[in-house]
Amino acid sequence: MNIFLAGASGLVGSAFARAAVRRGHRVVGVIGRFAGEVEGLAQAVRIDLADEMATTSAVLEVFPEAIVNAAALSMPEACDANPALAQALNVALPANLARLAHHVTARLVHLSSEQVFDGARRQPYGRGDATAPINLYGRQKVESERLVHAAAPELAVTLRPPLLLGHSVTGTRSVHERLLAEWAAGRTPRLYTDEFRQPCTAENLAEVMVELCERDDVTGVFHWAGAELVSRHELGVRIRERFKLTATEAPLAAVTRADTPEVARRRPPCLALDLQPLAGSLKTKPQPLSGQLAELTVPPPVRSWFLGR
Ligand SMILES: NC(=O)c1ccc[n+]([C@@H]2O[C@H](COP(=O)([O-])OP(=O)(O)OC[C@H]3O[C@@H](n4cnc5c(N)ncnc54)[C@H](OP(=O)(O)O)[C@@H]3O)[C@@H](O)[C@H]2O)c1
């Protein structure tokens, strides 16, 4: 299958390129500012995805059978800092890709976020539950879902992923990569004991996305995540244990949301996701946290610290 991938240099996009090529697909991927190579791409296209005309030309040039949107301004703080760019990448881009998918009759796999919910309850959110975002990033993701499924209802599938572990092209993007970088720099990360997430790896999510490219019987908005809910602090402790680091080598400060009310106000406290019906209909399965941790490796930027400590 010929696939157009927006966000090929991102945490998820790069995992998708590797997974898709293993399944025999041909991936043309858009790279933004990342200067290096991305494994698995048959062709790399360097354009600004905030430029609608450039994006449209690039898609029509490929005339793909599937379009995958893993591009975004993916950090909520970055969206607050630059709302216009965030609107272009998180709303206008997916809307344009959906119109293009409709135009060329391509499958569209779009990524939203668990942050479409306010996280005020402990029970898992179902895919049909009312959204209630509490930050700009979440509001833009809700808007993207609405526009994508209005433009290509018969072709589009949207996933709402959770907090992601895994391996990025820079070795600095995922949760374990960021934690290891903090420890290598001699810092003590402050992690919430009362903020809960249901993490999965970018690699596991990418397998799901490849499966969804290959199937045309699944359309609409679905949840994907790991099999377990953990606090941010517990996740940090489990990552430390995974790499057999001591509390002296890899210190963690346990904090509560009440310690930082201004920051916590824009962060959903508990994002538990109900993964049905998707989990029951795919070959890829949600992973327990132990299985995810076992797959993690020390990223290149901190290897010398890790080996020399
Ligand atoms: N990471 C998470 O924990 C998480 C959780 C829930 C949902 N999600 C969602 O999942 C999707 C993928 O996230 P991710 O973590 O893989 O994001 P990421 O690592 O931040 O990657 C973002 C991608 O978008 C590209 N991009 C951004 N602006 C661009 C521009 N103007 N022109 C061209 N390319 C541009 C980046 O390219 P360059 O780097 O080359 O500039 C990169 O390839 C996003 O929709 C995100 O909101 C992520």
The ligand as an ORCA input file, in Angstrom:
! r2SCAN-3c Opt
* xyz 0 1
  N       3.441     11.899     22.757
  C       2.356     11.699     23.488
  O       2.463     11.375     24.700
  C       0.967     11.834     22.874
  C      -0.134     11.537     23.681
  C      -1.425     11.630     23.143
  C      -1.589     12.033     21.821
  N      -0.509     12.331     21.062
  C      -0.745     12.757     19.666
  O      -0.163     11.810     18.813
  C       0.334     12.471     17.629
  C       1.812     12.181     17.467
  O       2.492     12.682     18.627
  P       4.067     12.614     18.784
  O       4.355     12.494     20.226
  O       4.609     11.625     17.835
  O       4.461     14.094     18.321
  P       5.930     14.675     18.087
  O       6.961     13.698     18.495
  O       5.932     16.039     18.713
  O       6.018     14.822     16.500
  C       5.336     15.821     15.823
  C       5.612     15.683     14.341
  O       4.971     16.761     13.658
  C       5.952     17.379     12.800
  N       5.687     18.784     12.615
  C       5.312     19.686     13.548
  N       5.174     20.897     12.983
  C       5.480     20.747     11.659
  C       5.507     21.638     10.543
  N       5.186     22.932     10.659
  N       5.851     21.122      9.336
  C       6.196     19.829      9.185
  N       6.169     18.930     10.203
  C       5.806     19.405     11.425
  C       7.278     17.166     13.500
  O       8.326     17.315     12.577
  P       9.795     17.832     13.021
  O      10.055     17.288     14.393
  O      10.697     17.249     11.958
  O       9.751     19.324     12.986
  C       7.095     15.717     13.974
  O       7.342     14.850     12.897
  C      -0.005     13.958     17.811
  O      -1.234     14.220     17.202
  C      -0.133     14.102     19.309
  O      -0.958     15.191     19.642
  C       0.773     12.237     21.548
*
